[in-house]
Amino acid sequence: MTIQEIKTAIETIVDPSRGQDLAQLNAIKHIGIDEDKHTVVLIIEVGKKNTETTSQMSRQLAKIIKLDLGFKGVLVEYEQVRPSALSKTVRIIGIISGKGGVGKSSVTANLAYAMTSLGKKVGVIDADIYGANLPKIFDLKEQELMGTPDEKIYPAIKDGIEMVSTEFFVEKDRALMWRGPLLGKVLKIFFEDTIWSKNLDYLLIDFPPGTGDVMMDVSRFVPDIKVLLVTTPHPGAAHIAIKAGFAAVNLKQDLLGVIENMSYYEVDDTKHYIFGTGGGEKVADKLLIPLIHQIPIGLPDDAHNSIFPPESPIGIHYLTLARKVMTAYDQH
């Protein structure tokens, strides 16, 4: 029995999440034969990696490979296909927090700038649906996105960084009053209907604080997302950050580590721990992940709209953070 014969036998199986067979979708990514165990090893790409899809396909694969072809067993690994708007190589990182006010959006923006300074092509999704703040940080408040006849959109671009946000779709100074189904639609715009550059190295996603619908919905679009958790040293922030971390674990999101923001305020080489100490370490220890970096509080004149230049003291911290994050991503 050859690998080609196995491929021919299984390629008529239909992916129920996409309604086409494996041959049409070019979804058979690997076929191997373990001669010692007389077992077939497969990697199959699916539209939706959920129990309904994988159980149905596994039953059909087992019938063909074990009953029809006579092998003793089959091992299948399923990979969910990314939206076509995203390249297969872009590294996707979510930035989450347990509560608001910990500087999650400013961390996202400065991390994007730091990665750009290190020569990376970066995109940002402002998925903080109700509290979109990145356009203000990026000085893009009045931005009007360009579209195409087939209702795709181009992201805004600032200093080489691509970005989309709900702020671009609502009237100025008006609150967003969307519920569950509409949230899914706006995320579809971000992930499937935005014309992202194909050479993006990193796509950063700024999540809303807490553990609401957006965190769950994003996992449906990009299940291979890896996550950074932002907290402050304050015990209250750390306590809620732990809950957000466990929510990410339950969604099978890979936690890269903890960023402790506003760790201290430094004057004349003396550190003042305004919000206390130990919050980042507590979160990291509880979730069994590393404390990647501690970002101090910056002076107001160090930054423009919360963006710190790479040569500034806080900017240097963000360059260090970016290097650590990129290394952590590649090691996971």
C-alpha positions in Angstrom: 0.0 0.0 0.0 1.5 3.3 -1.1 1.0 6.9 0.2 -0.6 7.8 -3.1 -3.1 4.9 -2.8 -4.1 6.1 0.7 -4.5 9.7 -0.6 -6.7 8.5 -3.4 -8.9 6.5 -1.0 -9.5 9.4 1.5 -9.6 12.5 -0.7 -13.3 12.1 -1.4 -14.1 12.6 2.3 -16.0 15.9 2.7 -15.1 18.6 5.2 -18.5 19.3 6.7 -17.5 22.7 7.8 -16.7 23.8 4.2 -18.9 21.5 2.2 -16.1 20.3 -0.2 -14.0 17.2 -0.3 -10.3 17.0 0.7 -9.1 16.9 -2.9 -11.0 20.1 -3.8 -9.6 21.9 -0.7 -6.1 20.5 -1.0 -6.6 19.8 2.7 -4.4 16.6 3.0 -1.2 18.2 4.4 0.7 15.0 5.4 0.4 11.2 5.0 2.8 8.9 6.7 3.0 5.2 7.4 4.3 3.8 10.7 5.5 0.4 9.4 6.2 -1.1 12.8 2.6 -0.3 14.1 1.0 -0.7 10.7 -0.6 2.7 11.3 -1.4 5.7 9.1 -0.4 9.2 10.3 -2.4 12.1 8.8 -2.4 15.9 9.0 -5.7 17.3 7.7 -6.7 21.0 7.3 -10.3 21.8 8.2 -12.5 24.9 8.0 -13.6 24.7 11.6 -11.7 22.6 14.2 -14.7 21.7 16.3 -15.9 18.4 17.7 -18.7 18.1 15.1 -16.3 18.4 12.2 -13.4 16.3 13.5 -15.6 13.4 14.9 -17.4 13.0 11.6 -14.2 13.0 9.6 -12.4 10.7 12.0 -15.1 8.1 11.7 -14.9 8.2 7.9 -11.1 8.1 7.9 -11.1 5.1 10.3 -13.6 3.2 8.2 -11.5 3.7 5.0 -8.0 3.2 6.5 -8.8 0.3 8.9 -11.7 -1.6 7.3 -11.1 -0.9 3.6 -7.3 -0.6 3.5 -6.5 -3.1 6.3 -4.3 -0.9 8.6 -4.4 -1.5 12.3 -4.9 2.2 13.2 -4.9 5.8 12.2 -3.6 8.9 13.9 -5.1 12.2 12.7 -4.0 15.8 13.6 -6.4 18.5 12.5 -5.3 22.0 11.7 -7.8 24.9 11.2 -7.3 26.9 8.0 -6.7 30.6 8.5 -8.9 33.2 6.9 -7.6 33.8 3.3 -6.9 37.4 4.2 -4.1 36.3 6.5 -0.9 34.8 5.3 0.0 31.4 6.7 3.3 32.7 8.1 2.1 35.8 10.1 2.5 35.3 13.8 -0.7 36.3 15.7 -0.5 37.6 19.2 -3.4 38.6 21.4 -2.9 41.1 24.2 -5.4 40.6 27.0 -6.1 41.8 30.6 -8.4 41.0 33.4 -9.6 44.6 33.9 -9.4 48.0 32.2 -6.9 50.7 33.3 -3.8 48.5 33.2 -2.5 50.1 30.0 -3.2 47.1 27.7 -3.8 49.3 24.6 -0.7 51.4 25.2 1.3 48.2 25.6 -0.1 46.9 22.3 0.7 50.1 20.4 4.3 50.4 21.8 5.0 46.8 21.2 3.9 47.3 17.5 6.2 50.3 17.2 9.1 48.4 18.9 8.7 45.4 16.5 8.6 47.9 13.6 11.9 49.5 14.9 13.4 46.0 14.8 12.6 45.6 11.2 9.3 43.7 11.4 6.1 44.3 9.4 3.3 44.7 11.9 -0.5 44.8 11.8 -2.9 45.7 14.7 -6.5 44.8 15.2 -8.3 47.0 17.8 -10.7 44.3 19.0 -11.6 46.3 22.1 -15.0 46.7 20.5 -16.6 49.0 23.1 -13.5 50.9 24.3 -11.6 51.3 21.0 -8.6 53.5 21.9 -5.9 52.6 19.4 -6.9 55.2 16.7 -6.4 57.9 19.3 -3.0 56.5 20.4 -2.0 56.2 16.7 -3.3 59.7 15.8 -5.8 58.2 13.4 -9.1 59.4 14.9 -10.4 61.0 11.7 -9.2 58.2 9.4 -11.6 57.0 6.6 -10.8 53.5 5.4 -10.7 52.8 1.6 -12.7 50.0 0.2 -13.1 47.8 -2.9 -16.2 47.1 -5.0 -16.5 43.6 -3.4 -16.8 45.2 0.0 -13.2 44.5 1.3 -11.4 47.2 3.2 -7.8 48.4 3.4 -6.4 48.9 6.9 -5.2 52.3 8.0 -1.5 52.8 7.9 0.6 54.8 10.4 4.4 54.7 10.4 4.3 51.5 8.5 1.9 49.8 10.9 -1.4 48.5 9.5 -4.5 48.8 11.7 -8.3 48.3 11.8 -10.7 49.4 14.6 -14.4 49.7 15.2 -13.6 53.4 15.8 -13.5 53.8 12.0 -17.0 52.6 11.6 -19.0 54.6 14.1 -20.0 58.3 14.3 -17.6 60.5 16.2 -18.2 60.5 20.0 -21.1 58.0 19.8 -21.1 54.9 21.9 -21.1 51.5 20.2 -24.3 49.5 21.1 -23.6 46.1 19.5 -24.5 42.7 20.9 -23.2 39.2 20.2 -24.2 38.5 16.5 -23.0 42.0 15.4 -19.7 41.4 17.2 -19.1 38.3 15.1 -19.8 40.3 12.0 -17.2 43.1 12.8 -14.6 40.4 13.7 -15.3 38.8 10.3 -14.5 42.2 8.7 -11.2 42.4 10.6 -10.1 38.8 9.9 -11.7 38.0 6.5 -12.6 41.2 4.7 -9.5 43.3 5.5 -6.8 43.4 2.8 -3.8 42.8 5.0 -0.3 42.9 3.5 0.9 39.4 2.7 4.3 40.1 4.2 3.1 40.8 7.7 5.4 39.3 10.3 3.2 39.9 13.3 -0.5 40.7 13.8 -1.3 42.1 17.3 -4.8 41.9 18.6 -5.9 44.3 21.4 -8.7 42.5 23.2 -11.3 44.0 25.5 -10.6 43.6 29.2 -12.1 40.6 30.8 -13.4 37.3 29.4 -16.3 38.2 27.1 -17.6 37.2 23.7 -14.7 38.7 21.8 -12.1 36.4 23.3 -14.2 33.3 22.3 -15.1 34.6 18.9 -11.5 35.4 17.9 -10.6 31.8 18.7 -13.0 30.7 15.9 -11.1 32.8 13.3 -7.5 32.2 14.5 -7.3 29.2 16.9 -3.5 29.3 16.7 -3.3 32.7 18.4 -0.8 33.1 21.2 -1.5 35.4 24.1 0.2 38.0 26.3 -1.4 38.9 29.6 -1.0 42.5 30.9 -1.4 43.4 34.6 -0.1 45.9 37.1 1.7 45.2 40.4 -1.6 45.9 42.3 -3.1 42.8 44.0 -6.6 43.6 42.7 -5.4 43.8 39.1 -3.4 40.6 39.5 -6.3 38.7 40.9 -8.5 39.5 37.9 -5.7 38.9 35.5 -5.4 35.3 36.7 -9.0 34.8 35.8 -8.4 36.1 32.3 -5.4 33.8 32.0 -7.4 30.7 32.9 -10.1 31.8 30.4 -7.4 31.8 27.7 -6.2 28.4 28.8 -9.8 27.0 28.6 -10.0 28.3 25.0 -6.8 26.5 24.3 -4.9 29.7 23.6 -1.2 29.5 24.1 -0.1 31.9 26.9 3.4 33.3 26.1 3.7 35.1 29.4 2.9 38.1 31.6 3.7 41.8 31.1 3.7 43.9 34.3 2.9 47.4 33.3 3.3 50.5 35.5 5.7 48.5 37.6 7.5 51.4 39.2 8.3 55.1 38.8 12.0 55.9 38.6 13.5 59.2 39.8 17.3 59.7 40.1 17.9 55.9 39.9 15.4 55.3 42.7 12.4 53.1 42.0 9.1 54.1 43.6 6.5 51.3 43.6 3.4 53.4 43.4 1.0 50.5 42.7 2.7 48.0 45.0 4.8 45.0 44.1 4.5 41.4 43.2 1.4 41.4 41.0 3.2 40.2 37.9 5.0 37.5 39.7 1.8 36.3 41.3 0.0 36.0 38.0 3.0 34.2 36.3 3.4 31.8 39.2 -0.3 30.9 39.3 -0.5 30.3 35.6 2.9 28.6 35.4 4.1 31.0 32.7 7.0 33.5 32.7 7.0 37.1 33.7 8.3 38.4 30.4 9.1 42.0 31.4 8.2 44.9 33.8 7.5 48.2 32.2 7.9 51.3 34.4 5.7 54.4 34.4 6.9 57.0 31.9 7.0 60.7 32.3 4.3 62.6 30.3 6.8 64.4 28.1 8.6 61.1 27.2 5.7 60.1 24.9 3.4 61.4 22.2 -0.1 59.9 22.8 1.4 57.2 24.9 3.9 56.2 22.2 7.5 56.2 23.5 10.4 56.8 21.0 12.8 53.9 20.8 15.7 56.0 22.2 13.7 57.0 25.3 14.1 55.1 28.6 10.6 53.5 28.3 11.1 53.0 24.5 14.2 50.9 25.3 12.1 48.8 27.7 9.7 48.1 24.8 12.5 47.2 22.5 13.6 44.6 25.1 10.0 43.4 25.5 9.7 43.0 21.7 12.8 40.9 21.5 11.6 38.7 24.4 8.1 38.3 22.9 9.5 37.3 19.5 11.8 34.8 21.1 9.0 33.4 23.3 6.7 33.0 20.2 9.3 31.0 18.3 10.0 28.8 21.3 6.3 27.8 21.7 
